[in-house]
Amino acid sequence: MKFLLKWKTIGEGTCNSNFFLIFSMADQDITCRDCGNSFAFTEGEQEFYATKELSPPQRCKDCRAARKAERFSSREMHAAVCAKCGADCEVPFKPRPVEEGGKPVLCKECFMAERGAA
């Protein structure tokens, strides 16, 4: 397993450079800050987190999923009409009319269709 460590150096009178060191890391056991259970932070997860410059997780997968579900369930939804197909839909932001500088709102199906075409 390879572990990437990135740091910046500023040399004397030279340009800034990014360097990467590669280490071998073993699985780590981490205690979840919410439930107190121990979970494995695998070598592959460590490599992913390092390449994205993320700090190690503090919660197990179940607690992370529960927090994510809680965030999404408490979002206020707003009624809108799809600018493409005219269907009624709900969006997680308050849509503004185009006349007031807002952008056209798309329902999930039209949004995904346009996203796939791009």
LUMSEPA-779932 format. One record per residue: y, x, z of N, C-alpha, C in turn; residue in three letters. Coordinates in steps of 0.05 Angstrom, whole numbers, plus 5000, padded with zeros to 4 digits. Layout:
YXZYXZYXZAla;...
//
This chain:
497750175000500050005000502450185000Met;504450104986506950254984509150094998Lys;510750235013513050115026515550255016Phe;517450095006519850214995521950215016Leu;523250445019525550465037527850565020Leu;530050415020532350475004534650565022Lys;535950765014538450835027540350955007Trp;542950935014544951044997545951315008Lys;546451504991547551754999550251794985Thr;552051914999554551984987554752284989Ile;554452414966554452704966557252814966Gly;557453074973560053204973561153224944Glu;563253074939564453094912562752994890Gly;560552864896558752764875558852454876Thr;557352334859557252044857555451924878Cys;555751664883553951524901551251484887Asn;549051514902546451484890544651314907Ser;542751174896540751024910538151174908Asn;536851204931534251344932532251164944Phe;529751184936527551024946525451214957Phe;524451174981522151314992519851124992Leu;517451214986515151044987513351135009Ile;512750945028510950995050508550815049Phe;506550885063504250715065504450565092Ser;504250295091504550135116502049975120Met;501349935145499049765152500149485159Ala;498349295160499149025169500349035197Asp;502348865202503548855228503048575240Gln;502648575266502448315281505248265293Asp;506248025287508947945297508547685313Ile;510047665335509947425351512147235342Thr;511346985335513246785326515246715348Cys;517846705341519846655361519946365369Arg;518746185353518745895360516245815376Asp;513945875365511445775378510045985395Cys;510846235392509646455408506946555398Gly;505846435376503346525364503846785349Asn;501746945347501847195332501047135304Ser;502447265285501647235256501847505243Phe;500347535221500147795207502447805186Ala;503748035186505748105165504348305148Phe;503148215126501348385110502848605095Thr;501348795085502549005069504048905045Glu;502748705032504048585008506648445015Gly;506648305037509148165046511248375053Glu;510448595066512348805074513648925049Gln;512048965028513049085004515048884991Glu;514348624990516148424978518748414993Phe;518648405020521048395036522748645032Tyr;521448875030522949125026524349134999Ala;523049044978524349044952526648844950Thr;526548634966528748444966530748504987Lys;530348725002532148815024532448605045Glu;530148475052530148275073529048385099Leu;529948285122528848365147526148225151Ser;524348325168521748205172522047915183Pro;520147745177520247465187520047465218Pro;521347265230521247225259519646985266Gln;518846825246517346575251514846585233Arg;512746455243510246425228510746235205Cys;508846225186509146055162509445765169Lys;507945665189508145385197510845325208Asp;511945495225514545445237516745465216Cys;516445655197518445675175518445425159Arg;516045315153515845075137517044835152Ala;516544825178517644605194520644615194Ala;521844845197524744875197525944795170Arg;524544875149525544815122525444515118Lys;523244385126522944095123525143945139Ala;525744055163527843935180530543945167Glu;531144175154533744215140534044015118Arg;531843975102532043805079531943505087Phe;530643435109530543155116533143065128Ser;534743245139537243165151539643175131Ser;539143245106541243255087542242975080Arg;544842945078545942685070545842665040Glu;544742445030544542405001546642204992Met;547642244967549742074956548741944931His;549541694927548741544903550341644879Ala;549041654856550241744831548841614808Ala;550041634785548941534760548641774741Val;546241804730545742034712547442014687Cys;548842224680550642234657549042234631Ala;546542304632544942324607543442064601Lys;541941954621540241724616541341464629Cys;543241494647544441254659542941154683Gly;540741294692539141194714540641244741Ala;540141064760541141104787539541334800Asp;540941504815539641734828541141794853Cys;540041974869541342074893541442384891Glu;543742494900544242774899545142874927Val;544643134934545343234960548343324962Pro;550043234944552843294945554343044937Phe;556943034945558542804938559642844910Lys;558742694890559642734863562542654859Pro;564042814844566842744837566842644808Arg;568642454803568942364775569842594757Pro;568942584732569742794713572742814710Val;574042574712577042564710578342724732Glu;576942764754578142914777577043194778Glu;575943294757574943564755572043594762Gly;570643374767567743394773566143444748Gly;563643514753561843564730559843334728Lys;558743294704556843074701554343114719Pro;553442894730551042904748548642824732Val;546442964736543942904722541842814743Leu;540142634736537842564753535842794752Cys;533942794770532043014772530543064745Lys;529742844732528242874707529942994685Glu;532442904682534143024661534943304668Cys;535343364694536043634702533743824696Phe;531343744702529043914697528543954667Met;529043744652528743764622530743954611Ala;533243944620535244124610534744414620Glu;533844434644533244704655530944834640Arg;528944674632526744784617527444854588Gly;529544724577530344774550532045024548Ala;533245114571535045344571533545604569Ala;
//
